Amino acid sequence: MAQIPGLPELPVLPVLPELSTTVVGSGPGILLAHGASGSIADNYGTLVPVLAEGHTVVGPDYPGSGATPRAAGGFTLDELADALVASAVGAGVETFTLIGFSLGTTVAVRAAARHPERVRGLVLAAGFAKADNQIELSLGLWEHLLRTGDAEGFARIRAVNGFSVEFLNGLPAELFAQLLDLGPAGPPLGVIEQAALGRTADTREDLAGITVPTLVIAPTRDILVHPANSRYLAEHIPGARYAEVDSGHVVMAERPAEWQELIEKFLSEHGL
């Protein structure tokens, strides 16, 4: 693929494995950044076909998620942000709007800071700039449980972290059991490294330099990432729009229609 004049070459990434990437649709680019312990299918499965009706959607899975091999030595936020951008450019999508969820918001912000010529807009849902004590405790517990082999304990605390009390208590027994069933493969292989990155990522110094249209979405019943973290992002990114959804952390599961509507409206209003 030819390099566009004026855009710098991307750095070589010898540390991370090549990210398994879904590319669908046609039109303006959208790059997706998923959350820790998630995948593109988990976090964006219902949104991708909607966006693909008018966009080229690029969805890379982090190391240890989806079909991407695990990077057991870990990786930095810079490395992951660069790898996501490289996935989009490698798919022929030179510029794009970045949609990040949870840990993916730190990846999206860092990608915008490191590659401002590529990023045309940002959507940051259930996000944070730096882990507060609640995030540190939760992700640290995820790591501990998986390092000690307690996959069932991990599944339980992830459900507690991920959903509002009202959503969990409203689930019928069959769906509740499915929520805790990790299947024969067990938890995603990369959770330990992804959770470790979530505990250390810090994009606070990047925020003031973001100049593209930005939408920040805060799930108001979020137990894992308190809405105050989203408010911080909105207050420190110049011109950012702030919206709330009455849901737990996994907003796309609890309030899929509201989540989709906010994103589609934002993209339409800014011609993205």
Kinemage of the C-alpha trace (Angstrom):
@kinemage 1
@onewidth
@group {chain A} dominant
@subgroup {mainchain}
@vectorlist {calphas} color= white
{ca met a 1} P 0.000 0.000 0.000
{ca ala a 2} L 1.377 3.398 -0.964
{ca gln a 3} L 2.227 5.928 1.714
{ca ile a 4} L 0.152 9.131 1.651
{ca pro a 5} L 2.467 12.145 1.186
{ca gly a 6} L 2.965 14.058 4.416
{ca leu a 7} L 2.070 11.145 6.724
{ca pro a 8} L 4.957 9.587 8.631
{ca glu a 9} L 5.865 5.926 8.410
{ca leu a 10} L 4.591 3.896 11.372
{ca pro a 11} L 7.193 2.503 13.777
{ca val a 12} L 8.229 -1.141 13.557
{ca leu a 13} L 6.681 -3.180 16.382
{ca pro a 14} L 8.900 -6.177 17.175
{ca val a 15} L 7.380 -6.881 20.612
{ca leu a 16} L 3.701 -7.545 19.941
{ca pro a 17} L 2.309 -10.344 17.813
{ca glu a 18} L 0.373 -9.270 14.735
{ca leu a 19} L -3.131 -8.377 15.852
{ca ser a 20} L -5.949 -10.486 14.444
{ca thr a 21} L -8.155 -7.886 12.781
{ca thr a 22} L -11.723 -7.811 11.507
{ca val a 23} L -12.340 -5.440 8.581
{ca val a 24} L -15.870 -4.932 7.258
{ca gly a 25} L -17.891 -2.335 5.346
{ca ser a 26} L -16.849 0.612 3.198
{ca gly a 27} L -16.667 4.357 3.643
{ca pro a 28} L -14.962 6.584 6.246
{ca gly a 29} L -12.777 4.671 8.677
{ca ile a 30} L -13.648 3.574 12.199
{ca leu a 31} L -11.075 1.867 14.420
{ca leu a 32} L -12.247 -0.010 17.516
{ca ala a 33} L -10.390 -0.450 20.815
{ca his a 34} L -11.926 -3.031 23.146
{ca gly a 35} L -11.781 -3.441 26.911
{ca ala a 36} L -9.624 -5.645 29.135
{ca ser a 37} L -10.769 -9.299 29.060
{ca gly a 38} L -12.987 -8.482 26.090
{ca ser a 39} L -12.595 -8.740 22.331
{ca ile a 40} L -14.006 -7.017 19.278
{ca ala a 41} L -16.763 -9.638 19.106
{ca asp a 42} L -17.554 -9.306 22.831
{ca asn a 43} L -17.620 -5.510 23.049
{ca tyr a 44} L -18.684 -4.469 19.553
{ca gly a 45} L -20.462 -7.476 18.069
{ca thr a 46} L -23.818 -5.738 17.709
{ca leu a 47} L -22.377 -2.336 16.772
{ca val a 48} L -20.043 -3.435 13.964
{ca pro a 49} L -22.728 -4.359 11.395
{ca val a 50} L -24.562 -1.097 12.063
{ca leu a 51} L -21.436 1.006 11.582
{ca ala a 52} L -20.357 -1.034 8.562
{ca glu a 53} L -23.417 0.149 6.642
{ca gly a 54} L -21.632 3.454 6.028
{ca his a 55} L -18.060 2.975 7.237
{ca thr a 56} L -15.015 0.775 6.924
{ca val a 57} L -14.762 -0.731 10.399
{ca val a 58} L -11.423 -2.085 11.634
{ca gly a 59} L -11.479 -4.201 14.789
{ca pro a 60} L -8.122 -5.510 16.093
{ca asp a 61} L -8.064 -7.942 19.026
{ca tyr a 62} L -5.414 -7.273 21.670
{ca pro a 63} L -2.766 -9.913 22.419
{ca gly a 64} L -4.493 -12.819 24.132
{ca ser a 65} L -7.993 -11.875 22.915
{ca gly a 66} L -9.867 -13.294 19.943
{ca ala a 67} L -7.435 -15.005 17.580
{ca thr a 68} L -4.417 -12.852 18.519
{ca pro a 69} L -1.640 -14.799 20.305
{ca arg a 70} L -0.782 -13.872 23.843
{ca ala a 71} L 2.136 -11.553 24.585
{ca ala a 72} L 3.109 -13.142 27.885
{ca gly a 73} L 5.886 -10.622 28.438
{ca gly a 74} L 3.353 -7.815 28.519
{ca phe a 75} L 3.281 -4.621 26.473
{ca thr a 76} L 3.140 -0.895 26.942
{ca leu a 77} L 0.311 1.476 26.144
{ca asp a 78} L 2.423 3.053 23.394
{ca glu a 79} L 3.052 -0.340 21.803
{ca leu a 80} L -0.620 -1.291 21.852
{ca ala a 81} L -1.776 2.085 20.539
{ca asp a 82} L 0.758 1.898 17.698
{ca ala a 83} L -0.265 -1.665 16.895
{ca leu a 84} L -3.928 -0.684 16.582
{ca val a 85} L -3.086 2.203 14.280
{ca ala a 86} L -0.851 -0.092 12.227
{ca ser a 87} L -3.752 -2.546 11.888
{ca ala a 88} L -5.955 0.162 10.405
{ca val a 89} L -3.279 1.476 8.055
{ca gly a 90} L -2.426 -2.082 7.024
{ca ala a 91} L -6.079 -2.571 6.093
{ca gly a 92} L -5.934 0.489 3.845
{ca val a 93} L -7.689 2.809 6.299
{ca glu a 94} L -5.368 5.793 6.584
{ca thr a 95} L -7.562 8.004 8.813
{ca phe a 96} L -10.368 7.058 11.154
{ca thr a 97} L -12.577 7.774 14.132
{ca leu a 98} L -11.443 5.791 17.183
{ca ile a 99} L -14.071 4.220 19.448
{ca gly a 100} L -12.691 3.016 22.769
{ca phe a 101} L -14.371 1.124 25.588
{ca ser a 102} L -12.966 0.874 29.140
{ca leu a 103} L -9.218 0.085 28.765
{ca gly a 104} L -9.741 0.892 25.094
{ca thr a 105} L -10.266 4.546 25.998
{ca thr a 106} L -6.668 4.802 27.191
{ca val a 107} L -5.526 3.115 23.981
{ca ala a 108} L -7.648 5.484 21.879
{ca val a 109} L -6.392 8.621 23.623
{ca arg a 110} L -2.768 7.535 23.358
{ca ala a 111} L -3.234 6.681 19.679
{ca ala a 112} L -4.706 10.147 19.084
{ca ala a 113} L -1.767 11.723 20.905
{ca arg a 114} L 0.866 9.726 19.014
{ca his a 115} L -0.830 9.764 15.602
{ca pro a 116} L -2.880 12.979 15.416
{ca glu a 117} L -2.693 12.964 11.619
{ca arg a 118} L -4.621 9.671 11.567
{ca val a 119} L -7.385 10.252 14.129
{ca arg a 120} L -10.431 12.282 13.059
{ca gly a 121} L -12.638 11.786 16.112
{ca leu a 122} L -12.915 9.964 19.440
{ca val a 123} L -15.690 8.123 21.268
{ca leu a 124} L -14.702 7.151 24.824
{ca ala a 125} L -17.128 4.931 26.753
{ca ala a 126} L -16.766 3.847 30.400
{ca gly a 127} L -13.273 5.253 30.301
{ca phe a 128} L -10.528 6.608 32.507
{ca ala a 129} L -7.267 8.498 32.191
{ca lys a 130} L -5.533 6.773 35.106
{ca ala a 131} L -6.724 3.922 37.302
{ca asp a 132} L -8.264 5.088 40.564
{ca asn a 133} L -8.213 2.888 43.675
{ca gln a 134} L -11.423 1.082 42.670
{ca ile a 135} L -10.023 0.134 39.252
{ca glu a 136} L -6.687 -0.840 40.811
{ca leu a 137} L -8.387 -3.139 43.330
{ca ser a 138} L -10.634 -4.771 40.750
{ca leu a 139} L -8.025 -5.375 38.054
{ca gly a 140} L -5.495 -6.467 40.657
{ca leu a 141} L -8.011 -9.060 41.881
{ca trp a 142} L -8.545 -10.270 38.309
{ca glu a 143} L -4.792 -10.802 37.978
{ca his a 144} L -4.505 -12.547 41.343
{ca leu a 145} L -7.365 -14.951 40.658
{ca leu a 146} L -6.035 -15.934 37.243
{ca arg a 147} L -2.438 -16.284 38.420
{ca thr a 148} L -3.659 -18.663 41.126
{ca gly a 149} L -5.827 -20.627 38.721
{ca asp a 150} L -9.221 -19.523 40.037
{ca ala a 151} L -11.099 -19.072 36.758
{ca glu a 152} L -14.488 -19.393 38.463
{ca gly a 153} L -13.606 -16.638 40.910
{ca phe a 154} L -12.503 -14.453 38.007
{ca ala a 155} L -15.778 -15.046 36.160
{ca arg a 156} L -17.745 -14.070 39.253
{ca ile a 157} L -15.878 -10.866 40.048
{ca arg a 158} L -15.893 -9.845 36.381
{ca ala a 159} L -19.692 -10.162 36.387
{ca val a 160} L -19.933 -8.121 39.584
{ca asn a 161} L -17.661 -5.456 38.078
{ca gly a 162} L -19.297 -5.504 34.683
{ca phe a 163} L -23.003 -5.081 35.300
{ca ser a 164} L -25.364 -3.033 37.395
{ca val a 165} L -27.125 -4.658 40.341
{ca glu a 166} L -30.461 -4.116 38.603
{ca phe a 167} L -29.299 -5.863 35.424
{ca leu a 168} L -27.821 -8.844 37.274
{ca asn a 169} L -30.861 -9.308 39.499
{ca gly a 170} L -33.156 -9.134 36.489
{ca leu a 171} L -31.473 -11.986 34.626
{ca pro a 172} L -33.322 -15.314 34.439
{ca ala a 173} L -31.415 -18.277 35.864
{ca glu a 174} L -30.336 -19.599 32.470
{ca leu a 175} L -28.821 -16.297 31.317
{ca phe a 176} L -27.192 -15.744 34.711
{ca ala a 177} L -25.512 -19.152 34.432
{ca gln a 178} L -24.318 -18.310 30.908
{ca leu a 179} L -22.790 -15.089 32.199
{ca leu a 180} L -20.522 -17.084 34.512
{ca asp a 181} L -19.687 -19.836 32.020
{ca leu a 182} L -16.273 -19.197 30.481
{ca gly a 183} L -16.601 -22.248 28.240
{ca pro a 184} L -14.034 -25.004 27.682
{ca ala a 185} L -11.344 -22.525 26.655
{ca gly a 186} L -11.546 -20.678 29.975
{ca pro a 187} L -10.840 -16.953 30.330
{ca pro a 188} L -9.130 -15.069 27.488
{ca leu a 189} L -5.397 -15.767 27.622
{ca gly a 190} L -4.402 -12.117 27.667
{ca val a 191} L -6.432 -10.940 30.667
{ca ile a 192} L -3.423 -10.814 32.977
{ca glu a 193} L -1.410 -8.556 30.650
{ca gln a 194} L -4.444 -6.446 29.735
{ca ala a 195} L -5.401 -5.951 33.375
{ca ala a 196} L -1.800 -5.056 34.218
{ca leu a 197} L -1.850 -2.414 31.497
{ca gly a 198} L -5.116 -1.028 32.855
{ca arg a 199} L -3.533 -0.600 36.273
{ca thr a 200} L -0.535 1.342 34.934
{ca ala a 201} L -1.883 3.294 31.931
{ca asp a 202} L -1.857 7.063 32.368
{ca thr a 203} L -3.104 9.402 29.634
{ca arg a 204} L -3.649 12.510 31.762
{ca glu a 205} L -0.920 14.465 29.995
{ca asp a 206} L -2.358 13.550 26.581
{ca leu a 207} L -5.817 15.017 27.120
{ca ala a 208} L -5.179 18.741 26.652
{ca gly a 209} L -3.604 18.090 23.255
{ca ile a 210} L -6.644 16.296 21.811
{ca thr a 211} L -8.167 18.575 19.177
{ca val a 212} L -10.601 16.276 17.343
{ca pro a 213} L -14.353 16.027 18.087
{ca thr a 214} L -14.793 13.819 21.147
{ca leu a 215} L -17.780 12.120 22.740
{ca val a 216} L -17.435 10.793 26.294
{ca ile a 217} L -20.089 8.292 27.430
{ca ala a 218} L -20.456 7.534 31.150
{ca pro a 219} L -22.491 4.539 32.373
{ca thr a 220} L -23.979 5.958 35.582
{ca arg a 221} L -24.238 2.621 37.442
{ca asp a 222} L -20.673 1.565 36.622
{ca ile a 223} L -19.071 -0.344 39.502
{ca leu a 224} L -15.702 -0.973 37.849
{ca val a 225} L -15.006 2.498 36.412
{ca his a 226} L -16.814 5.170 38.386
{ca pro a 227} L -18.490 7.868 36.207
{ca ala a 228} L -16.189 10.464 37.785
{ca asn a 229} L -13.481 9.067 35.512
{ca ser a 230} L -15.546 9.883 32.416
{ca arg a 231} L -16.274 13.350 33.754
{ca tyr a 232} L -12.531 13.894 34.158
{ca leu a 233} L -11.973 12.939 30.516
{ca ala a 234} L -14.730 15.285 29.337
{ca glu a 235} L -13.445 18.156 31.461
{ca his a 236} L -9.844 17.818 30.266
{ca ile a 237} L -10.351 17.170 26.545
{ca pro a 238} L -11.028 20.516 24.869
{ca gly a 239} L -14.576 20.745 23.531
{ca ala a 240} L -15.522 17.186 24.486
{ca arg a 241} L -19.219 16.343 24.654
{ca tyr a 242} L -20.384 14.383 27.708
{ca ala a 243} L -23.323 11.957 27.784
{ca glu a 244} L -24.666 9.530 30.378
{ca val a 245} L -26.392 6.169 30.029
{ca asp a 246} L -28.238 4.502 32.905
{ca ser a 247} L -26.305 1.220 32.938
{ca gly a 248} L -23.444 -0.708 34.422
{ca his a 249} L -19.967 -0.915 32.928
{ca val a 250} L -20.830 -3.113 29.946
{ca val a 251} L -23.094 -0.490 28.433
{ca met a 252} L -23.440 -2.295 25.099
{ca ala a 253} L -25.078 -5.243 26.881
{ca glu a 254} L -27.367 -3.303 29.208
{ca arg a 255} L -28.376 -0.383 26.969
{ca pro a 256} L -27.416 -1.327 23.394
{ca ala a 257} L -29.932 0.949 21.665
{ca glu a 258} L -28.903 4.059 23.639
{ca trp a 259} L -25.208 3.297 23.156
{ca gln a 260} L -25.688 2.859 19.413
{ca glu a 261} L -27.829 5.987 19.065
{ca leu a 262} L -25.286 8.209 20.821
{ca ile a 263} L -22.467 6.983 18.604
{ca glu a 264} L -24.419 7.231 15.343
{ca lys a 265} L -25.617 10.727 16.163
{ca phe a 266} L -22.086 11.885 17.027
{ca leu a 267} L -20.647 10.461 13.803
{ca ser a 268} L -23.403 12.050 11.743
{ca glu a 269} L -23.146 15.484 13.386
{ca his a 270} L -19.403 15.686 12.741
{ca gly a 271} L -19.373 14.070 9.310
{ca leu a 272} L -17.194 11.244 10.538
